[in-house]
């Protein structure tokens, strides 16, 4: 344990939550340097008006270092003492100092006064002005003895680090730097065994995707005390070379995903258990995971890591999950400001800096994002600058606004979504490898290649795909026969489709096989729909909330008391007239995706509505995830053809997703059996030939004699929260 002291309790209360910068200093036998160090750092705080604190870590010193630290902490509440009974090394001292720090940002500097304390202010100001994640001071060669053995070894080691890790820093191993507190905490979560890990702090920053900037720093010879390297420089250099091997394994071979959840679990001392689906069939699961790069375009290793982490984080307390979300939010906002021009312009227009967004309470400072905003800026400035095309996937959808829509997701976000989806299915009793029936879009709206991937994934995972867009009586009966033959543990599909299947099943009478669960998504799940589906299948029905922009966001657990949000990846806001809804109050749903960095979605208006619920754990599944109730989205509808053919409204959403270049917005209304009205707003590349192709594809589903009355709508001003029409049925038709 590390003992700490920080002046009087009253002084601590005054400082808590009001510190801009914590300066962390490891101290090992530095009694003669500490008085001047304190005087100069505190003078820098006073001259700059910076709200700061100085955290001095006595790392098991054998001289009077601990006593000197205590004396200065009693004189000034801004001096905090942390004490190690035994020496833990530089990295260990950094970790203890950072854990004791209360500042939003942390600077680390040696106690020997070779780096100049006044340069800390330059580091901090550069961090604020450039919005990079880390600012490092590189040791100026001015005044340094360039022919010395230590100088030569240092320059040689710098070359090795740059070459081994693909970097180009002037002073890679320099530990004089400044960054946000959560960034340095993340950097310090290394796994390997090192003699001198501090030499790899910038390697860790580089590998974990943090941006950084170098500035020149004055570096003088030591005047008092003795360096721990004195007389052992060559031995230390040899040990550093051994450390390079450990670092290559950790940072180049076993690179972890950018998700911070695992590091948070480690900080909280939480244990990682083998996830249910992995535990049930480890060999099959890992064999399947090797196919993900071909069927999902994601890296299997990281997807499994996300799944393992999510199995543990779901049992964090609501307060812990909110702290994790806030940490991810701060990193996301810094990234968006630095690397996404759209957000940088929006924040500068409002006079905002990334450091103004510290928690979810600050989200209201940021503007809301709409589909219109994304569409307008898609190929202009809402995508991350410099992102590799090989690290992102294009997603095409239509959905709630009945407008063809394109977005992009990076591989880390896709891996998280896959893992969150599997965790949702754990909740309903499914285990990987068990038989599943899924009603799907039959490849409509997908490229031929992507449709083949979906089918391949189904084969590998024991999933039977049945058509969701063929709901005439004979097609439903055929699907039902295939379903019962497959004997699924889990049945999945859109609400309106499973209602039609449940009707057919009810007419046939209860079958001998009942799945463990039915998982529905899409249209709102009413109490009557839940009862009808549950009775027909003879099992519980679980509601799932998904959006094409984000994948699966929330799902019911066995408690059936609201939908639990995958809070490790999404912040969900329920707003009423721009303010947070009170508990039990219905409002508009906004989502912030904490993982997708190539195209950040911050405060995205979904067009859906929900009721916010208390976050306390609900038995029998005591998870700390936030909860929603009664998600209200567009109503479902079945559109009828001239000879009994039927398709759900989702058919039109999938179909028009292919024609976003020609149709900007559409709606479908059943005017009478065998005829419908199609209203469209033309896009710039509209043509009559395209319209005829669309009509022919609709008639292929609903009969060649189907009457289609086409109406052309004038362009409308897109609202900040889109609420467009969906497919509707005339009174008396089945919903």
ZAMARGU-4260 file (C-alpha; in steps of 0.2 Angstrom, whole numbers, plus 5000, padded with zeros to 4 digits):
<rodrens>
0) 5000/5000/5000 | 5006/5018/4997 | 5003/5030/5011 | 4998/5048/5006 | 4997/5065/5014
5) 4990/5081/5007 | 4989/5094/5021 | 4973/5097/5031 | 4956/5088/5027 | 4949/5106/5024
10) 4963/5109/5011 | 4959/5093/5002 | 4941/5096/5001 | 4944/5113/4993 | 4956/5106/4981
15) 4946/5090/4976 | 4938/5092/4959 | 4946/5109/4956 | 4963/5105/4950 | 4968/5108/4932
20) 4985/5100/4932 | 4994/5087/4944 | 5013/5087/4943 | 5019/5069/4948 | 5037/5068/4953
25) 5045/5051/4958 | 5058/5054/4972 | 5072/5042/4977 | 5085/5050/4988 | 5081/5068/4982
30) 5081/5077/4999 | 5092/5091/4992 | 5082/5094/4976 | 5065/5094/4983 | 5065/5111/4991
35) 5069/5120/4975 | 5058/5109/4965 | 5043/5113/4976 | 5047/5132/4976 | 5049/5132/4957
40) 5033/5122/4953 | 5022/5132/4965 | 5029/5148/4958 | 5024/5142/4941 | 5007/5138/4947
45) 5006/5156/4954 | 5013/5165/4939 | 5001/5156/4927 | 4986/5156/4937 | 4985/5137/4935
50) 4975/5127/4948 | 4988/5114/4951 | 4995/5102/4964 | 5012/5094/4966 | 5012/5075/4970
55) 5029/5069/4977 | 5031/5051/4978 | 5045/5045/4990 | 5050/5028/4982 | 5058/5020/4997
60) 5072/5032/5000 | 5085/5029/5012 | 5089/5048/5016 | 5077/5061/5023 | 5067/5063/5007
65) 5051/5057/5015 | 5053/5070/5030 | 5056/5084/5017 | 5040/5079/5008 | 5030/5079/5023
70) 5036/5096/5029 | 5032/5104/5012 | 5015/5096/5012 | 5011/5104/5029 | 5016/5121/5022
75) 5006/5121/5006 | 4990/5111/5003 | 4995/5110/4985 | 5009/5098/4989 | 5004/5080/4991
80) 5015/5066/4998 | 5014/5048/4993 | 5026/5036/5002 | 5032/5019/4997 | 5040/5008/5011
85) 5050/4999/4997 | 5057/5005/4981 | 5045/5001/4966 | 5054/5009/4952 | 5050/5023/4941
90) 5034/5016/4933 | 5028/5010/4950 | 5030/5028/4957 | 5021/5035/4942 | 5007/5024/4945
95) 5005/5028/4964 | 5007/5047/4960 | 4994/5046/4946 | 4982/5037/4957 | 4983/5050/4970
100) 4982/5065/4958 | 4966/5075/4957 | 4969/5085/4942 | 4961/5083/4925 | 4978/5083/4918
105) 4995/5075/4923 | 5013/5080/4920 | 5027/5069/4925 | 5045/5076/4928 | 5060/5069/4937
110) 5065/5076/4954 | 5083/5079/4949 | 5080/5097/4941 | 5088/5091/4925 | 5072/5095/4916
115) 5066/5113/4921 | 5050/5114/4931 | 5045/5130/4921 | 5044/5119/4905 | 5029/5110/4913
120) 5019/5125/4908 | 5025/5124/4890 | 5020/5106/4890 | 5002/5110/4897 | 4999/5125/4885
125) 5004/5115/4870 | 4992/5101/4875 | 4978/5113/4877 | 4982/5122/4860 | 4985/5107/4849
130) 4973/5095/4856 | 4984/5080/4855 | 4983/5067/4868 | 5001/5068/4874 | 5015/5081/4874
135) 5032/5075/4877 | 5048/5086/4880 | 5063/5080/4871 | 5080/5083/4879 | 5089/5097/4870
140) 5107/5093/4866 | 5112/5111/4870 | 5124/5111/4885 | 5124/5092/4886 | 5140/5082/4885
145) 5137/5074/4869 | 5153/5062/4869 | 5149/5054/4886 | 5145/5036/4887 | 5127/5039/4894
150) 5123/5051/4880 | 5129/5039/4867 | 5119/5025/4874 | 5104/5035/4875 | 5105/5040/4857
155) 5108/5022/4852 | 5093/5016/4862 | 5082/5030/4854 | 5086/5023/4837 | 5082/5005/4842
160) 5065/5011/4849 | 5061/5021/4834 | 5066/5006/4822 | 5058/4993/4832 | 5041/5001/4834
165) 5039/5011/4818 | 5041/5028/4826 | 5052/5044/4823 | 5054/5053/4840 | 5069/5063/4844
170) 5069/5057/4862 | 5058/5041/4862 | 5062/5036/4880 | 5060/5054/4888 | 5048/5053/4903
175) 5045/5072/4903 | 5027/5073/4897 | 5009/5080/4900 | 4992/5072/4896 | 4975/5069/4903
180) 4974/5059/4919 | 4965/5045/4911 | 4977/5044/4897 | 4992/5041/4908 | 4982/5028/4918
185) 4979/5019/4902 | 4997/5020/4897 | 5002/5013/4914 | 4992/4997/4912 | 5006/4986/4904
190) 5006/4967/4906 | 5024/4962/4904 | 5038/4961/4916 | 5051/4975/4913 | 5066/4982/4923
195) 5064/4999/4916 | 5046/5000/4908 | 5047/5020/4909 | 5058/5019/4893 | 5042/5013/4884
200) 5029/5025/4889 | 5029/5034/4871 | 5029/5016/4863 | 5013/5013/4873 | 5005/5029/4868
205) 5010/5025/4850 | 5003/5008/4850 | 4987/5012/4859 | 4982/5025/4846 | 4986/5041/4855
210) 4992/5056/4846 | 5007/5065/4852 | 5018/5080/4849 | 5036/5084/4854 | 5043/5100/4860
215) 5061/5104/4864 | 5065/5105/4883 | 5081/5112/4892 | 5090/5098/4900 | 5105/5101/4912
220) 5117/5091/4921 | 5112/5085/4939 | 5119/5096/4952 | 5114/5087/4968 | 5112/5069/4973
225) 5116/5054/4962 | 5107/5045/4948 | 5102/5027/4951 | 5111/5024/4934 | 5127/5031/4941
230) 5141/5017/4938 | 5128/5005/4930 | 5124/5013/4913 | 5130/4998/4903 | 5122/4985/4914
235) 5106/4995/4913 | 5107/4997/4894 | 5109/4978/4892 | 5093/4976/4903 | 5084/4988/4892
240) 5088/4978/4877 | 5080/4963/4886 | 5065/4974/4889 | 5063/4978/4871 | 5059/4960/4868
245) 5045/4961/4881 | 5039/4977/4873 | 5039/4970/4856 | 5028/4955/4862 | 5016/4966/4871
250) 5015/4981/4859 | 5017/4973/4842 | 5012/4955/4844 | 4999/4955/4857 | 4991/4972/4853
255) 4975/4974/4863 | 4959/4983/4856 | 4957/5001/4860 | 4943/4998/4872 | 4947/5005/4889
260) 4935/4993/4898 | 4948/4979/4902 | 4960/4992/4909 | 4946/4999/4920 | 4942/4981/4927
265) 4960/4979/4931 | 4960/4996/4940 | 4945/4991/4950 | 4952/4973/4954 | 4938/4964/4945
270) 4940/4947/4939 | 4938/4940/4922 | 4928/4924/4920 | 4926/4914/4904 | 4911/4920/4895
275) 4896/4908/4894 | 4896/4904/4876 | 4915/4901/4876 | 4914/4890/4891 | 4900/4880/4883
280) 4909/4875/4868 | 4927/4882/4868 | 4934/4873/4853 | 4919/4877/4842 | 4919/4895/4847
285) 4937/4898/4843 | 4936/4888/4827 | 4921/4900/4822 | 4931/4915/4828 | 4944/4912/4815
290) 4930/4915/4801 | 4925/4932/4807 | 4938/4941/4797 | 4929/4934/4781 | 4911/4934/4787
295) 4911/4950/4797 | 4927/4960/4791 | 4933/4960/4809 | 4948/4953/4818 | 4943/4937/4828
300) 4956/4939/4842 | 4950/4956/4848 | 4931/4952/4846 | 4934/4938/4858 | 4943/4950/4870
305) 4928/4962/4869 | 4916/4948/4873 | 4927/4942/4888 | 4927/4960/4895 | 4909/4963/4892
310) 4905/4948/4902 | 4913/4956/4917 | 4909/4974/4915 | 4890/4971/4915 | 4891/4968/4934
315) 4900/4984/4938 | 4889/4996/4948 | 4879/5010/4940 | 4892/5022/4947 | 4907/5012/4940
320) 4899/5011/4923 | 4896/5029/4922 | 4914/5033/4927 | 4920/5021/4913 | 4908/5030/4901
325) 4914/5047/4906 | 4932/5041/4903 | 4928/5035/4886 | 4918/5050/4882 | 4933/5062/4886
330) 4944/5051/4874 | 4931/5051/4861 | 4929/5070/4861 | 4947/5074/4861 | 4949/5062/4846
335) 4934/5070/4837 | 4941/5088/4840 | 4958/5083/4834 | 4954/5072/4819 | 4937/5075/4813
340) 4935/5093/4805 | 4916/5093/4807 | 4917/5092/4826 | 4932/5104/4827 | 4922/5117/4818
345) 4906/5114/4828 | 4915/5115/4845 | 4926/5131/4840 | 4910/5139/4834 | 4903/5136/4852
350) 4919/5141/4860 | 4922/5124/4867 | 4938/5114/4870 | 4939/5096/4873 | 4943/5099/4891
355) 4926/5107/4893 | 4918/5090/4891 | 4922/5080/4907 | 4907/5069/4910 | 4890/5066/4903
360) 4883/5081/4912 | 4893/5091/4899 | 4886/5083/4884 | 4872/5096/4883 | 4886/5108/4878
365) 4888/5099/4862 | 4876/5101/4847 | 4865/5087/4842 | 4869/5077/4827 | 4855/5072/4814
370) 4855/5061/4799 | 4854/5077/4788 | 4870/5082/4796 | 4879/5065/4792 | 4872/5065/4775
375) 4878/5083/4771 | 4895/5080/4778 | 4898/5062/4774 | 4912/5064/4761 | 4917/5081/4766
380) 4922/5082/4784 | 4913/5071/4796 | 4925/5056/4794 | 4942/5054/4803 | 4956/5062/4794
385) 4970/5050/4788 | 4960/5034/4792 | 4965/5019/4782 | 4951/5013/4771 | 4956/4995/4775
390) 4951/4999/4794 | 4933/5004/4790 | 4917/4996/4783 | 4903/5005/4773 | 4886/5002/4780
395) 4870/5006/4770 | 4853/5006/4777 | 4836/5015/4777 | 4826/5011/4792 | 4816/5023/4803
400) 4817/5039/4792 | 4813/5030/4776 | 4828/5038/4768 | 4843/5028/4761 | 4858/5031/4772
405) 4876/5028/4772 | 4888/5028/4786 | 4905/5020/4791 | 4911/5010/4806 | 4929/5005/4810
410) 4935/4988/4815 | 4936/4991/4833 | 4918/4997/4834 | 4912/4981/4824 | 4921/4970/4835
415) 4913/4978/4850 | 4896/4976/4842 | 4899/4958/4838 | 4903/4955/4856 | 4889/4965/4863
420) 4877/4955/4852 | 4883/4939/4859 | 4882/4945/4877 | 4863/4950/4873 | 4860/4932/4868
425) 4869/4925/4883 | 4855/4934/4893 | 4841/4925/4884 | 4849/4908/4888 | 4857/4905/4871
430) 4875/4897/4870 | 4886/4898/4855 | 4883/4883/4843 | 4865/4879/4848 | 4853/4880/4834
435) 4846/4897/4829 | 4832/4902/4817 | 4834/4920/4810 | 4822/4928/4799 | 4832/4939/4788
440) 4831/4952/4773 | 4836/4939/4760 | 4851/4949/4755 | 4840/4964/4749 | 4849/4980/4752
445) 4866/4970/4753 | 4879/4968/4740 | 4881/4950/4733 | 4897/4948/4742 | 4890/4954/4759
450) 4875/4943/4757 | 4886/4928/4754 | 4895/4932/4770 | 4879/4932/4780 | 4875/4915/4773
455) 4892/4908/4777 | 4892/4915/4794 | 4875/4906/4797 | 4882/4890/4791 | 4897/4891/4803
460) 4886/4896/4818 | 4872/4883/4816 | 4860/4897/4811 | 4845/4894/4799 | 4841/4909/4788
465) 4822/4910/4783 | 4814/4924/4772 | 4807/4939/4782 | 4800/4947/4766 | 4788/4932/4760
470) 4773/4932/4772 | 4759/4925/4761 | 4751/4910/4769 | 4761/4896/4759 | 4778/4905/4762
475) 4774/4907/4781 | 4769/4888/4782 | 4785/4883/4773 | 4796/4893/4784 | 4787/4886/4799
480) 4790/4868/4794 | 4809/4872/4792 | 4809/4881/4809 | 4802/4866/4818 | 4813/4854/4809
485) 4828/4864/4814 | 4822/4864/4833 | 4830/4880/4837 | 4835/4886/4854 | 4833/4904/4849
490) 4821/4912/4836 | 4825/4930/4830 | 4817/4942/4818 | 4807/4958/4816 | 4791/4960/4827
495) 4779/4960/4812 | 4787/4945/4804 | 4786/4934/4820 | 4768/4940/4823 | 4764/4932/4806
500) 4773/4916/4810 | 4765/4916/4827 | 4748/4917/4819 | 4751/4902/4808 | 4759/4892/4822
505) 4743/4896/4833 | 4732/4889/4819 | 4742/4873/4819 | 4742/4871/4838 | 4757/4869/4849
510) 4771/4859/4843 | 4782/4847/4852 | 4797/4858/4852 | 4798/4875/4860 | 4813/4886/4859
515) 4821/4894/4875 | 4818/4912/4869 | 4811/4923/4855 | 4821/4938/4851 | 4812/4952/4842
520) 4818/4969/4835 | 4812/4983/4824 | 4794/4989/4827 | 4788/4992/4845 | 4784/4976/4854
525) 4767/4979/4862 | 4760/4969/4876 | 4748/4960/4864 | 4761/4956/4852 | 4772/4949/4866
530) 4758/4938/4872 | 4754/4932/4855 | 4772/4927/4850 | 4775/4920/4868 | 4760/4909/4868
535) 4762/4903/4850 | 4781/4898/4853 | 4778/4893/4871 | 4793/4903/4878 | 4798/4920/4884
540) 4799/4934/4872 | 4814/4947/4873 | 4814/4964/4866 | 4830/4970/4857 | 4834/4988/4851
545) 4845/4989/4836 | 4849/5003/4823 | 4859/5001/4807 | 4870/5015/4813 | 4875/5006/4829
550) 4870/4988/4828 | 4862/4981/4844 | 4861/4994/4858 | 4849/4987/4871 | 4841/4971/4876
555) 4829/4964/4889 | 4836/4952/4902 | 4827/4938/4911 | 4819/4951/4923 | 4809/4959/4908
560) 4810/4975/4917 | 4816/4987/4904 | 4830/4985/4891 | 4848/4986/4897 | 4859/4997/4887
565) 4877/4991/4882 | 4884/5006/4891 | 4902/5001/4888 | 4899/5006/4870 | 4885/5019/4870
570) 4878/5033/4880 | 4860/5035/4878 | 4851/5051/4882 | 4832/5053/4884 | 4828/5071/4882
575) 4812/5082/4883 | 4814/5099/4875 | 4832/5097/4876 | 4833/5093/4894 | 4836/5076/4902
580) 4820/5067/4905 | 4815/5063/4923 | 4814/5045/4928 | 4798/5038/4921 | 4796/5052/4908
585) 4795/5049/4890 | 4807/5058/4878 | 4817/5058/4862 | 4832/5045/4861 | 4849/5051/4857
590) 4865/5040/4856 | 4883/5043/4858 | 4894/5029/4851 | 4909/5028/4862 | 4919/5016/4850
595) 4917/5021/4832 | 4932/5033/4829 | 4932/5034/4810 | 4915/5042/4810 | 4910/5048/4828
600) 4892/5049/4832 | 4890/5061/4846 | 4872/5065/4853 | 4864/5057/4837 | 4845/5060/4836
605) 4838/5042/4833 | 4820/5048/4829 | 4814/5035/4842 | 4807/5038/4859 | 4809/5029/4876
610) 4806/5031/4895 | 4821/5032/4906 | 4821/5020/4921 | 4831/5020/4937 | 4848/5011/4935
615) 4848/5001/4951 | 4850/4982/4949 | 4835/4972/4945 | 4833/4954/4950 | 4836/4940/4945
620) 4850/4948/4934 | 4859/4961/4945 | 4868/4971/4931 | 4872/4989/4933 | 4868/4994/4916
625) 4856/5008/4913 | 4838/5004/4908 | 4825/5010/4896 | 4807/5005/4894 | 4794/5006/4880
630) 4805/5010/4865 | 4793/5019/4853 | 4798/5018/4835 | 4789/5017/4818 | 4774/5005/4819
635) 4775/4989/4809 | 4763/4986/4794 | 4760/4972/4782 | 4757/4977/4764 | 4746/4966/4754
640) 4747/4961/4735 | 4733/4957/4723 | 4733/4938/4726 | 4737/4936/4745 | 4755/4941/4744
645) 4761/4950/4759 | 4778/4959/4764 | 4782/4968/4780 | 4787/4987/4779 | 4805/4982/4782
650) 4805/4975/4764 | 4804/4993/4757 | 4817/5000/4769 | 4829/4986/4763 | 4824/4989/4745
655) 4826/5008/4744 | 4843/5006/4753 | 4850/5001/4737 | 4844/5016/4728 | 4850/5030/4738
660) 4858/5038/4723 | 4841/5040/4715 | 4828/5042/4729 | 4831/5053/4744 | 4815/5049/4754
665) 4800/5038/4752 | 4784/5032/4760 | 4772/5018/4756 | 4754/5018/4759 | 4741/5004/4756
670) 4727/5012/4748 | 4717/4996/4745 | 4720/4978/4743 | 4731/4975/4728 | 4736/4993/4726
675) 4748/5006/4735 | 4754/5023/4734 | 4772/5026/4733 | 4778/5044/4737 | 4796/5048/4733
680) 4808/5063/4734 | 4820/5062/4719 | 4839/5062/4722 | 4850/5070/4709 | 4853/5054/4700
685) 4835/5049/4698 | 4829/5042/4682 | 4813/5034/4675 | 4823/5018/4671 | 4827/5017/4690
690) 4809/5020/4695 | 4803/5006/4683 | 4816/4994/4691 | 4810/4998/4708 | 4792/4995/4703
695) 4796/4979/4695 | 4805/4973/4711 | 4790/4977/4721 | 4778/4968/4709 | 4789/4953/4710
700) 4785/4952/4728 | 4767/4958/4728 | 4760/4952/4711 | 4762/4958/4693 | 4745/4966/4694
705) 4749/4977/4709 | 4743/4995/4706 | 4757/5007/4710 | 4752/5025/4711 | 4768/5036/4711
710) 4768/5053/4718 | 4783/5064/4718 | 4786/5075/4733 | 4795/5092/4734 | 4811/5092/4744
715) 4808/5096/4762 | 4819/5105/4775 | 4826/5091/4785 | 4823/5093/4804 | 4835/5091/4817
720) 4826/5076/4824 | 4819/5067/4809 | 4802/5059/4810 | 4797/5053/4792 | 4783/5043/4787
725) 4784/5024/4787 | 4774/5011/4777 | 4756/5011/4783 | 4741/5000/4780 | 4723/5005/4777
730) 4711/5002/4792 | 4706/4984/4794 | 4722/4977/4787 | 4733/4966/4798 | 4747/4975/4807
</rodrens>
